[in-house]
Amino acid sequence: MRGQRHRVGSSGHRQSRSRSRTSIYGMSFSVSKMESLLRDSHYARYLSSSTPTLVAAITEYITAKVLELAGREARNRGQSQITPELLDMAIESNSRFRAFFGNTTSSQVATHQE
C-alpha cells in the first residue's frame, strides 16, 4: 500500500504498522474516543463496529458547519476571533441548527463591558 510503512519483525517478515481508525478515515475527531464515550454512557447495549465512526463523522460535520457559520459572522463584524457569542448567533441564524440545538445555551461567558 502506498504510504504504509513496514517493519521487519524478529522472524524476518515484514509487519505493517497498525493505523488508527481516525487516520484511516481521515477524520479529526477520535473514533476511539467516541466509542469509549458511547460504551461508558450506556446508550446502547451493543455497538456495531461502524457506530463510533458514524458518530465521530456526524459530530465533526456539525462542528465544522457551526464554526464555518461563526467564522462568517466574525468576518462580517470585522473580528478576527470566534467568540461564544458568535457561536450562539451562528446557531440562531440557521433554522436547521436552531431546531437541532433547541433551547441549549452555548455561551454563558460574562462579557467585559467598559
VMD Tcl script that draws the C-alpha trace (Angstrom):
set ca {
  {0.00 0.00 0.00}
  {1.12 3.46 -0.75}
  {2.18 5.47 2.29}
  {2.10 2.49 4.64}
  {5.35 1.79 6.45}
  {6.62 -1.67 7.17}
  {8.79 -3.08 9.94}
  {10.82 -6.21 9.92}
  {9.88 -8.45 12.82}
  {12.02 -10.95 14.66}
  {11.13 -13.66 12.14}
  {12.37 -11.52 9.26}
  {8.90 -10.96 7.82}
  {7.58 -7.51 7.10}
  {4.97 -6.27 9.53}
  {2.70 -3.38 8.67}
  {2.09 -0.69 11.26}
  {-1.40 -0.51 12.55}
  {-3.20 2.74 11.82}
  {-5.90 4.25 13.95}
  {-9.45 4.32 12.65}
  {-9.30 8.09 12.87}
  {-6.35 8.28 10.46}
  {-7.76 5.59 8.16}
  {-10.93 7.62 7.62}
  {-9.08 10.97 7.60}
  {-11.06 12.43 10.45}
  {-10.21 14.98 13.13}
  {-12.44 13.60 15.86}
  {-11.17 10.44 17.53}
  {-13.19 7.35 16.65}
  {-11.79 5.50 19.69}
  {-12.83 8.34 22.00}
  {-16.36 8.28 20.54}
  {-16.50 4.53 21.10}
  {-15.46 4.85 24.73}
  {-17.99 7.65 25.29}
  {-20.78 5.55 23.77}
  {-19.83 2.50 25.83}
  {-19.46 4.46 29.07}
  {-22.78 6.27 28.64}
  {-24.72 3.01 28.14}
  {-26.78 4.42 25.27}
  {-26.73 1.10 23.51}
  {-26.34 -2.39 24.84}
  {-24.35 -3.46 21.78}
  {-22.48 -1.29 19.31}
  {-21.88 -2.04 15.67}
  {-18.26 -1.65 14.59}
  {-19.25 1.28 12.38}
  {-21.28 3.17 15.01}
  {-18.37 5.09 16.60}
  {-17.12 6.07 13.14}
  {-20.55 7.36 12.14}
  {-20.97 9.31 15.40}
  {-17.49 10.84 15.03}
  {-18.20 11.79 11.40}
  {-21.54 13.42 12.25}
  {-20.03 15.29 15.19}
  {-17.15 16.50 13.03}
  {-19.51 17.66 10.27}
  {-21.81 19.58 12.62}
  {-18.83 21.19 14.35}
  {-17.31 22.24 11.02}
  {-20.56 23.78 9.81}
  {-21.19 25.71 13.04}
  {-17.61 27.00 13.03}
  {-17.95 27.97 9.36}
  {-21.08 30.00 10.11}
  {-19.47 31.59 13.17}
  {-16.37 32.45 11.12}
  {-18.53 34.20 8.53}
  {-20.30 36.09 11.29}
  {-16.94 37.15 12.77}
  {-15.69 38.30 9.37}
  {-18.91 40.29 8.78}
  {-18.40 42.04 12.12}
  {-14.71 42.71 11.44}
  {-13.49 40.41 14.21}
  {-10.54 38.06 13.93}
  {-11.65 35.52 16.53}
  {-14.73 33.39 17.05}
  {-16.32 34.08 20.41}
  {-19.02 32.10 22.23}
  {-21.49 34.84 21.38}
  {-20.72 34.43 17.68}
  {-21.34 30.71 18.02}
  {-24.75 31.47 19.52}
  {-25.53 33.87 16.69}
  {-24.46 31.33 14.08}
  {-26.72 28.67 15.59}
  {-29.66 31.07 15.95}
  {-29.31 32.38 12.38}
  {-29.59 28.88 10.86}
  {-33.06 27.33 11.09}
  {-31.78 23.74 10.99}
  {-29.25 24.31 13.76}
  {-31.77 26.28 15.79}
  {-34.15 23.30 15.64}
  {-31.35 20.79 16.28}
  {-29.89 22.54 19.31}
  {-33.29 23.59 20.66}
  {-33.06 25.63 23.85}
  {-29.40 24.95 24.59}
  {-27.16 27.82 25.58}
  {-23.56 27.63 24.44}
  {-22.26 30.93 25.78}
  {-22.57 31.64 29.44}
  {-19.48 33.80 29.49}
  {-19.79 37.15 31.17}
  {-18.66 39.77 28.70}
  {-16.38 42.54 29.86}
  {-18.10 45.87 29.44}
  {-16.19 49.11 29.68}
}
mol new
graphics top color blue
foreach p $ca { graphics top sphere $p radius 0.5 }
foreach p [lrange $ca 0 end-1] q [lrange $ca 1 end] { graphics top cylinder $p $q radius 0.2 }
display resetview
